[in-house]
Amino acid sequence: MQQHAFIKSFFAFALVAITFATQAQQVLRVTTIPEEAATEQIRKFGPLSQYLEKSLGMKVEFTPVTDYPAAVEALVNKQVDLVWFGGFTYVQAQIRSGGKIIPIAQREEDTKFRSVFITQKNSGITKLTDLKDKQISFGSQSSTSGHLMPRTYLLEAGLNPELDFKRIAYSGAHDATIASVVSGRVDAAALDITVWNKFVSENKVDTSKVDVFYTTPPFFNYNWSVHADMPTVLRDKITKSLIALNMNTPEGKEILTLNRATKYILTKPENYKGLETAGKSAGLIK
């Protein structure tokens, strides 16, 4: 009788434990690299979070992080489930985790991404070599389009930032990078071409005073990534939800426009090998 009661209690406890575990899995925790201010990140990814809640049938919590390394650590340590990475932060997360990060989708635009260098129109700067002895700003040190690839093309032009620039600043975010040139705190800066184009289209920058003087060749960039320990069923559902977004529906158009995308497509780790090579060549990956 006691054994029967024990077995009954054990199964009751197990059922409660399974219920709690199931409930715990009903929240998808999402974050992104802070390429722009936290308020802009929330505005940009809010509708996507709501869309994922409906398509996945689970609660989605979007939480901004303070800097790029924090986004890497959050996914590596499974404090979040889904992260919008830049190409370089994906590479850092992949290395940091021992190969446990899986890129699932990227914008079509991320197959041929570019960085731009901007300056004040009266600065006299018209090419990369004109940056010698100038004050230059990058974005975050972990940014693909705001640091790694601009640095790569500067090195190719024969400029070593640490030796050839009067001062190097790291703004932390692309919008702050633009502000540093507009205000004259630096002579020139490098950033994500899509953020620049957004600022221009929204009349947030006067191109008669500040404009692009150099655009890099194309490279692979951003993606949505998950941890390899995520259940395959959930990973596939998230991927299908992202790929299904369509500019021909009001919801899809709103989300994709906010995400500066025309559509999401599948991606794979091999797409980012070139960034890992660039990171090593630039001395940013040891």
C-alpha positions in Angstrom: 0.0 0.0 0.0 2.8 2.4 0.9 4.6 1.4 -2.3 1.5 2.2 -4.3 1.2 5.6 -2.5 4.8 6.3 -3.2 4.5 5.4 -6.9 1.3 7.6 -7.1 3.1 10.5 -5.5 6.1 10.1 -7.7 4.1 10.2 -10.9 2.2 13.2 -9.6 5.5 15.0 -8.9 6.8 14.0 -12.3 3.6 15.4 -14.0 4.1 18.7 -12.2 7.7 18.8 -13.2 6.9 18.1 -16.8 4.1 20.8 -16.7 6.6 23.4 -15.3 9.2 22.4 -17.9 6.6 22.7 -20.7 5.5 26.1 -19.4 9.1 27.2 -19.2 9.6 26.4 -22.9 6.6 28.5 -23.9 8.7 31.7 -23.8 11.1 32.5 -26.6 13.7 35.0 -25.4 15.0 37.3 -28.2 17.7 39.9 -28.3 19.8 41.7 -30.9 23.2 43.4 -31.2 22.6 47.1 -30.2 23.5 48.5 -33.6 21.2 51.4 -32.8 19.7 52.9 -29.6 17.6 50.6 -27.4 14.4 52.5 -28.2 15.0 52.0 -31.9 15.7 48.3 -31.4 12.4 47.9 -29.5 10.5 49.8 -32.2 12.2 47.8 -35.0 11.7 44.3 -33.5 8.4 44.8 -31.6 6.1 43.8 -34.6 8.4 40.9 -35.4 8.1 39.6 -31.8 4.3 39.9 -32.0 4.3 38.0 -35.4 6.5 35.2 -33.9 4.1 34.9 -30.9 1.3 34.2 -33.3 3.1 31.9 -35.7 4.9 29.9 -33.0 2.0 29.9 -30.5 4.3 31.0 -27.6 5.2 34.1 -25.7 8.1 36.1 -27.1 10.1 38.4 -24.9 12.4 40.9 -26.6 15.1 42.4 -24.3 17.8 44.8 -25.6 21.4 44.3 -24.4 24.0 47.0 -23.6 26.7 46.0 -26.1 27.7 43.6 -28.8 29.7 41.2 -26.5 26.6 40.9 -24.2 24.6 39.6 -27.2 27.3 37.0 -27.8 27.4 35.8 -24.2 23.6 35.7 -23.9 23.3 33.1 -26.7 26.4 31.2 -25.8 25.2 30.8 -22.2 21.6 30.1 -23.4 20.2 33.1 -21.5 18.3 33.9 -24.7 17.1 31.6 -27.5 17.2 33.8 -30.7 19.7 36.6 -31.5 20.1 39.0 -34.4 23.8 39.0 -34.9 26.1 40.9 -37.2 28.3 38.6 -39.3 31.3 39.2 -37.0 29.4 38.7 -33.8 28.1 35.4 -35.2 31.7 34.4 -35.8 32.7 35.4 -32.3 29.7 33.5 -30.8 30.6 30.4 -32.9 34.2 30.4 -31.7 33.2 31.3 -28.1 30.7 28.4 -28.0 32.9 25.8 -29.6 30.8 25.6 -32.7 27.4 25.5 -31.0 25.7 28.4 -32.8 23.5 27.9 -35.8 22.6 30.7 -38.2 19.1 30.1 -39.5 18.1 33.1 -41.7 19.4 36.3 -43.1 18.0 39.1 -45.1 18.5 38.8 -48.9 20.4 42.1 -48.5 23.0 40.4 -46.3 24.4 38.4 -49.1 25.9 41.5 -50.6 26.3 43.9 -47.7 28.5 47.1 -47.7 29.9 49.6 -45.4 30.2 53.3 -46.1 32.7 55.9 -45.0 31.2 59.4 -44.4 32.7 62.9 -43.8 31.7 66.5 -43.8 31.6 67.8 -47.4 34.1 70.6 -46.7 36.6 68.2 -45.0 38.8 67.7 -48.1 38.5 64.0 -47.7 37.6 62.2 -50.9 39.4 58.8 -50.6 40.6 56.4 -47.9 44.3 57.6 -48.1 43.1 61.1 -47.2 42.3 59.7 -43.7 45.9 59.7 -42.6 46.5 61.8 -39.5 42.7 62.3 -39.1 40.3 61.5 -36.2 38.2 58.5 -37.2 35.2 56.8 -35.6 34.1 53.2 -36.0 30.9 51.7 -34.4 31.3 48.9 -31.9 34.6 47.1 -31.9 32.6 43.9 -32.6 30.6 45.4 -35.5 31.0 43.8 -38.9 30.0 46.8 -41.0 31.1 49.4 -38.5 34.6 48.1 -37.8 35.8 44.8 -39.1 35.2 45.3 -42.8 36.1 49.0 -42.8 39.3 48.2 -41.0 40.0 45.4 -43.6 39.7 47.8 -46.5 41.7 50.5 -44.7 44.5 47.9 -44.3 44.3 47.0 -48.0 44.6 50.8 -48.8 47.9 50.8 -46.7 46.5 52.5 -43.6 47.0 51.0 -40.1 44.4 52.7 -37.9 46.6 52.5 -34.8 49.6 54.0 -36.5 48.2 56.3 -39.1 45.2 58.0 -37.5 45.4 60.9 -35.1 42.6 59.4 -32.9 40.3 56.4 -33.1 36.9 56.5 -31.5 34.3 53.7 -31.0 30.8 55.1 -30.9 29.1 51.8 -30.0 26.3 52.2 -32.5 25.7 53.3 -36.1 23.4 56.2 -35.3 26.0 57.5 -32.8 28.7 57.2 -35.5 26.7 59.5 -37.8 26.2 62.0 -35.0 30.0 62.0 -34.3 30.6 63.2 -37.9 27.7 65.6 -38.0 28.9 67.3 -34.8 32.5 67.4 -36.0 33.8 65.3 -33.1 35.6 63.2 -35.7 36.7 63.9 -39.3 35.2 60.7 -40.8 33.6 57.5 -39.8 32.5 54.0 -41.1 29.1 52.4 -40.7 26.4 50.1 -42.0 25.1 51.2 -45.4 21.5 50.4 -44.5 21.5 52.6 -41.4 23.0 55.4 -43.5 20.4 55.0 -46.2 17.6 55.0 -43.6 18.9 58.2 -42.1 19.0 59.8 -45.6 15.5 58.6 -46.5 14.1 59.9 -43.3 15.8 63.3 -43.7 17.8 62.8 -40.4 21.0 63.8 -42.0 21.8 66.7 -44.5 23.7 65.2 -47.4 24.7 68.6 -48.6 26.9 68.8 -45.4 27.7 65.2 -44.6 27.9 62.4 -47.2 29.6 59.2 -48.3 33.0 59.3 -49.8 33.8 55.6 -50.0 31.7 52.4 -50.2 33.3 49.0 -49.6 33.0 45.9 -51.9 30.2 43.5 -50.8 30.4 40.9 -48.0 28.1 38.6 -46.0 26.6 40.2 -42.9 23.7 39.8 -40.4 21.8 36.7 -39.5 19.3 35.3 -37.0 21.1 32.6 -34.9 20.0 30.0 -32.3 21.9 27.7 -30.0 22.4 24.1 -31.2 20.7 22.8 -28.1 17.4 24.3 -29.2 14.9 21.6 -30.1 15.0 21.0 -33.9 11.2 21.3 -34.2 11.3 24.8 -32.6 14.3 25.9 -34.7 12.5 24.8 -37.9 9.3 26.6 -36.9 11.2 29.9 -36.3 13.1 29.6 -39.6 9.9 28.9 -41.5 8.2 31.9 -39.8 11.0 34.2 -40.8 11.2 32.9 -44.4 7.4 33.3 -44.7 7.4 37.0 -44.2 6.3 38.7 -47.4 6.2 42.3 -48.6 2.8 41.6 -50.2 1.0 41.4 -46.9 0.5 44.4 -44.6 2.1 42.6 -41.6 5.0 41.3 -43.7 5.7 44.7 -45.2 5.7 46.5 -41.8 8.1 43.9 -40.3 10.5 43.7 -43.3 10.6 47.5 -43.7 11.4 48.0 -40.1 14.1 45.3 -40.4 15.5 47.0 -43.5 14.8 43.9 -45.6 12.9 42.8 -48.7 12.7 39.2 -47.5 14.5 36.6 -45.3 16.3 33.7 -46.9 18.1 30.6 -45.5 21.8 30.9 -44.5 24.6 28.6 -43.4 27.9 28.8 -41.4 30.0 28.6 -44.6 28.7 32.1 -45.6 30.7 33.7 -42.7 34.1 32.0 -43.2 35.3 35.0 -45.1 34.6 37.2 -42.1 36.5 34.9 -39.8 39.5 35.1 -42.1 39.1 38.9 -42.2 38.9 39.0 -38.4 42.2 37.1 -38.1 43.9 39.2 -40.8 42.8 42.4 -39.0 44.1 41.0 -35.6 40.5 41.0 -34.2 40.5 37.2 -33.8 43.5 35.7 -32.0 
